[in-house]
Amino acid sequence: EDLGDSLQIVKNYTNMVTMLSDAGEFAQSDEMAIEALSFLKTIESPSHEATLYNAMAINAKDQNELQEALYWNELANSTTTSDRNRLIYLSNRANIYKDNGEYDKAIDLYMSLLDDLKEDSNTDNYNRTNNNLNFTRWLQTKDIGLEDDLLQGLELRKEAGTKIGEIASLRYLTLFYLDWNQSKARIYAQDMYQQASKIKHIDYKLEALQLLMQAYDDDLVKHNAYAKVYMLAQDSVQRVKAQLSNKFAKIRFDSDKNRQENEVLKKTNLQKELELAQSQQRNTMYLALGVISMISFFFIFTVSRSRQQKEKVKEVYRTEARISKKVHDEVANDLYKVMTKLDQD
């Protein structure tokens, strides 16, 4: 902020938005996103703007606010200038349709995406979209004939080596089998729980425990055992989230406090600089007045002295003139007397 680097501010905010979203702190994540968007009023960065809209869409979806999710997703799609990112946002939109029960819209969008992804070098994007398509078809039709397609989807995700993708496929298969094959549902739910535990993905781990409880709803002992594990894990998650929220609040408080202290310090320094500048200006003014006074005094003194000298010269002249006249008159008078006497003699 001190440097006025709005773009770097937005980048840092975007990282915090993502981390808070991953931690389940959706309200704070949205708050950060809105704050970041305010900095984009002064600069143009469609990629960051679209990323923030997409983050808010994901936050809304994870909170089951699906209409809100569609609103932010549409903004992300209309803002981005990246074809690759647009495909990601459209995939997210299809997922929102799926979760909202709008299966026809979801299927049409998945089909359209598959056509665009055929040439994509990243095969996982194609596999993920195809897997989502098959699961959505099953949600719409409950056709168990889609079993092979879903199993193939799992194998493709395993071959790609993407653990998150593998866990997502295991989740789909668990939900698929829960309706008509409890034993298989238990196998895939257990596998999902183990894989989620390996990578410490708490959300998938909790969902796997919920699916295990459903799969063992006819076995009270095992159902309660998984329920106990779930409650312990849930309590742990809540504590961690509370700690995270408190820690984040403290970090922001310290940051804001430091910012305020820096502002106070900055204002104090500015005040001191202003006072120093004013003091220097006063000193300069006093010096200038002193110089002017000295020049004025010297000028007045010089003029006065000159006048005095002129008066002295005039006085000397007048005195000399009087003396000269007196001498002249007396000499002339004596000469006259001498000439008269001589004339008489």
SULCOR-V128453 format. One record per pair of residues at least 4 apart in sequence whose ideal C-beta (glycine too) atoms are under 7 Angstrom apart, sorted by the first residue. I is the first residue (numbers start at 0). GAP is how many residues later the second one is. If there is no record, write none. Layout:
BEGIN
i=I gap=GAP
i=I gap=GAP
END
This chain:
BEGIN
i=0 gap=8
i=4 gap=4
i=5 gap=4
i=5 gap=33
i=5 gap=36
i=5 gap=37
i=6 gap=4
i=6 gap=36
i=6 gap=38
i=7 gap=4
i=8 gap=4
i=8 gap=30
i=9 gap=4
i=9 gap=26
i=9 gap=29
i=9 gap=30
i=9 gap=35
i=9 gap=38
i=10 gap=4
i=10 gap=37
i=11 gap=4
i=12 gap=4
i=12 gap=19
i=12 gap=22
i=12 gap=23
i=13 gap=4
i=13 gap=22
i=13 gap=34
i=13 gap=37
i=13 gap=38
i=14 gap=4
i=15 gap=4
i=15 gap=16
i=16 gap=4
i=16 gap=12
i=16 gap=15
i=16 gap=16
i=16 gap=19
i=16 gap=35
i=16 gap=38
i=17 gap=4
i=17 gap=37
i=18 gap=4
i=19 gap=5
i=19 gap=8
i=19 gap=9
i=19 gap=12
i=20 gap=5
i=20 gap=8
i=20 gap=34
i=20 gap=37
i=20 gap=38
i=22 gap=218
i=22 gap=221
i=23 gap=217
i=24 gap=4
i=24 gap=219
i=24 gap=220
i=25 gap=4
i=25 gap=33
i=25 gap=36
i=25 gap=37
i=26 gap=4
i=27 gap=4
i=27 gap=220
i=28 gap=4
i=28 gap=26
i=28 gap=30
i=29 gap=4
i=29 gap=26
i=29 gap=29
i=30 gap=4
i=31 gap=4
i=32 gap=4
i=32 gap=19
i=32 gap=22
i=32 gap=23
i=33 gap=4
i=35 gap=16
i=36 gap=12
i=36 gap=15
i=39 gap=5
i=39 gap=8
i=39 gap=9
i=44 gap=4
i=45 gap=4
i=45 gap=33
i=45 gap=34
i=45 gap=35
i=46 gap=4
i=46 gap=33
i=46 gap=34
i=46 gap=35
i=47 gap=4
i=48 gap=4
i=48 gap=30
i=49 gap=4
i=49 gap=26
i=49 gap=29
i=49 gap=30
i=49 gap=35
i=50 gap=4
i=51 gap=4
i=52 gap=4
i=52 gap=19
i=52 gap=22
i=52 gap=23
i=52 gap=26
i=53 gap=4
i=53 gap=19
i=53 gap=22
i=53 gap=35
i=53 gap=38
i=54 gap=4
i=55 gap=4
i=55 gap=16
i=56 gap=4
i=56 gap=12
i=56 gap=15
i=56 gap=16
i=56 gap=19
i=56 gap=35
i=57 gap=4
i=57 gap=34
i=58 gap=4
i=59 gap=5
i=59 gap=8
i=59 gap=9
i=59 gap=12
i=60 gap=5
i=60 gap=8
i=60 gap=35
i=60 gap=38
i=64 gap=4
i=65 gap=4
i=65 gap=30
i=65 gap=33
i=65 gap=34
i=66 gap=4
i=67 gap=4
i=68 gap=4
i=68 gap=27
i=69 gap=4
i=69 gap=26
i=70 gap=4
i=71 gap=4
i=72 gap=4
i=72 gap=16
i=72 gap=19
i=72 gap=20
i=72 gap=23
i=73 gap=4
i=74 gap=4
i=75 gap=4
i=75 gap=13
i=76 gap=9
i=76 gap=12
i=76 gap=13
i=79 gap=5
i=79 gap=6
i=79 gap=9
i=81 gap=4
i=82 gap=4
i=83 gap=4
i=84 gap=4
i=85 gap=4
i=86 gap=4
i=86 gap=26
i=86 gap=29
i=86 gap=30
i=87 gap=4
i=88 gap=4
i=89 gap=4
i=89 gap=19
i=89 gap=23
i=90 gap=4
i=90 gap=22
i=90 gap=38
i=91 gap=4
i=92 gap=4
i=92 gap=16
i=93 gap=4
i=93 gap=12
i=93 gap=15
i=93 gap=16
i=93 gap=19
i=93 gap=38
i=94 gap=4
i=94 gap=37
i=95 gap=4
i=96 gap=5
i=96 gap=8
i=96 gap=9
i=96 gap=12
i=97 gap=5
i=97 gap=8
i=97 gap=34
i=97 gap=38
i=101 gap=4
i=102 gap=4
i=102 gap=33
i=102 gap=36
i=102 gap=37
i=103 gap=4
i=104 gap=4
i=105 gap=4
i=105 gap=30
i=106 gap=4
i=106 gap=26
i=106 gap=29
i=106 gap=30
i=107 gap=4
i=108 gap=4
i=109 gap=4
i=109 gap=19
i=109 gap=22
i=109 gap=23
i=109 gap=26
i=110 gap=22
i=111 gap=4
i=112 gap=4
i=112 gap=16
i=113 gap=4
i=113 gap=12
i=113 gap=15
i=113 gap=16
i=113 gap=19
i=116 gap=8
i=116 gap=9
i=116 gap=12
i=117 gap=8
i=119 gap=5
i=119 gap=6
i=122 gap=4
i=122 gap=37
i=123 gap=4
i=123 gap=36
i=123 gap=38
i=123 gap=41
i=124 gap=4
i=125 gap=4
i=126 gap=4
i=126 gap=26
i=126 gap=29
i=126 gap=30
i=126 gap=33
i=127 gap=4
i=127 gap=37
i=128 gap=4
i=129 gap=4
i=129 gap=23
i=130 gap=4
i=130 gap=22
i=130 gap=38
i=130 gap=41
i=131 gap=4
i=132 gap=4
i=133 gap=4
i=133 gap=12
i=133 gap=15
i=133 gap=16
i=133 gap=19
i=134 gap=4
i=134 gap=15
i=134 gap=37
i=135 gap=4
i=136 gap=4
i=136 gap=9
i=137 gap=4
i=137 gap=5
i=137 gap=8
i=137 gap=38
i=143 gap=36
i=145 gap=4
i=146 gap=4
i=147 gap=4
i=148 gap=4
i=149 gap=4
i=149 gap=22
i=149 gap=23
i=149 gap=26
i=150 gap=4
i=151 gap=4
i=152 gap=4
i=152 gap=16
i=153 gap=4
i=153 gap=12
i=153 gap=15
i=153 gap=16
i=153 gap=19
i=154 gap=4
i=155 gap=4
i=156 gap=5
i=156 gap=8
i=156 gap=9
i=156 gap=12
i=157 gap=8
i=159 gap=5
i=161 gap=4
i=162 gap=4
i=162 gap=32
i=162 gap=36
i=163 gap=4
i=164 gap=4
i=165 gap=4
i=165 gap=29
i=166 gap=4
i=166 gap=25
i=166 gap=28
i=166 gap=29
i=166 gap=34
i=166 gap=37
i=167 gap=4
i=168 gap=4
i=169 gap=4
i=169 gap=18
i=169 gap=21
i=169 gap=22
i=169 gap=25
i=170 gap=4
i=170 gap=21
i=170 gap=36
i=171 gap=4
i=172 gap=4
i=172 gap=15
i=173 gap=4
i=173 gap=11
i=173 gap=14
i=173 gap=15
i=173 gap=18
i=173 gap=37
i=176 gap=4
i=176 gap=7
i=176 gap=8
i=176 gap=11
i=177 gap=7
i=177 gap=36
i=177 gap=37
i=180 gap=4
i=181 gap=4
i=181 gap=33
i=182 gap=4
i=183 gap=4
i=184 gap=4
i=184 gap=30
i=185 gap=4
i=185 gap=29
i=185 gap=30
i=186 gap=4
i=187 gap=4
i=188 gap=4
i=188 gap=19
i=188 gap=22
i=188 gap=23
i=188 gap=26
i=189 gap=4
i=189 gap=22
i=190 gap=4
i=191 gap=4
i=191 gap=12
i=191 gap=16
i=192 gap=4
i=192 gap=12
i=192 gap=15
i=192 gap=16
i=192 gap=19
i=193 gap=4
i=194 gap=4
i=195 gap=5
i=195 gap=8
i=195 gap=9
i=195 gap=12
i=196 gap=8
i=200 gap=4
i=201 gap=4
i=201 gap=35
i=202 gap=4
i=203 gap=4
i=204 gap=4
i=204 gap=28
i=205 gap=4
i=205 gap=24
i=205 gap=27
i=205 gap=28
i=206 gap=4
i=207 gap=4
i=208 gap=4
i=208 gap=17
i=208 gap=20
i=208 gap=21
i=208 gap=24
i=209 gap=4
i=209 gap=20
i=210 gap=4
i=211 gap=4
i=211 gap=14
i=212 gap=4
i=212 gap=10
i=212 gap=13
i=212 gap=14
i=212 gap=17
i=215 gap=6
i=215 gap=7
i=215 gap=10
i=216 gap=6
i=218 gap=4
i=219 gap=4
i=220 gap=4
i=221 gap=4
i=222 gap=4
i=223 gap=4
i=224 gap=4
i=225 gap=4
i=226 gap=4
i=227 gap=4
i=228 gap=4
i=229 gap=4
i=230 gap=4
i=231 gap=4
i=232 gap=4
i=233 gap=4
i=234 gap=4
i=235 gap=4
i=236 gap=4
i=237 gap=4
i=238 gap=4
i=239 gap=4
i=240 gap=4
i=241 gap=4
i=242 gap=4
i=243 gap=4
i=244 gap=4
i=245 gap=4
i=246 gap=4
i=247 gap=4
i=248 gap=4
i=249 gap=4
i=250 gap=4
i=251 gap=4
i=252 gap=4
i=253 gap=4
i=254 gap=4
i=255 gap=4
i=256 gap=4
i=257 gap=4
i=258 gap=4
i=259 gap=4
i=260 gap=4
i=261 gap=4
i=262 gap=4
i=263 gap=4
i=264 gap=4
i=265 gap=4
i=266 gap=4
i=267 gap=4
i=268 gap=4
i=269 gap=4
i=270 gap=4
i=271 gap=4
i=272 gap=4
i=273 gap=4
i=274 gap=4
i=275 gap=4
i=276 gap=4
i=277 gap=4
i=278 gap=4
i=279 gap=4
i=280 gap=4
i=281 gap=4
i=282 gap=4
i=283 gap=4
i=284 gap=4
i=285 gap=4
i=286 gap=4
i=287 gap=4
i=288 gap=4
i=289 gap=4
i=290 gap=4
i=291 gap=4
i=292 gap=4
i=293 gap=4
i=294 gap=4
i=295 gap=4
i=296 gap=4
i=297 gap=4
i=298 gap=4
i=299 gap=4
i=300 gap=4
i=301 gap=4
i=302 gap=4
i=303 gap=4
i=304 gap=4
i=305 gap=4
i=306 gap=4
i=307 gap=4
i=308 gap=4
i=309 gap=4
i=310 gap=4
i=311 gap=4
i=312 gap=4
i=313 gap=4
i=314 gap=4
i=315 gap=4
i=316 gap=4
i=317 gap=4
i=318 gap=4
i=319 gap=4
i=320 gap=4
i=321 gap=4
i=322 gap=4
i=323 gap=4
i=324 gap=4
i=325 gap=4
i=326 gap=4
i=327 gap=4
i=328 gap=4
i=329 gap=4
i=330 gap=4
i=331 gap=4
i=332 gap=4
i=333 gap=4
i=334 gap=4
i=335 gap=4
i=336 gap=4
i=337 gap=4
i=338 gap=4
i=339 gap=4
i=340 gap=4
END
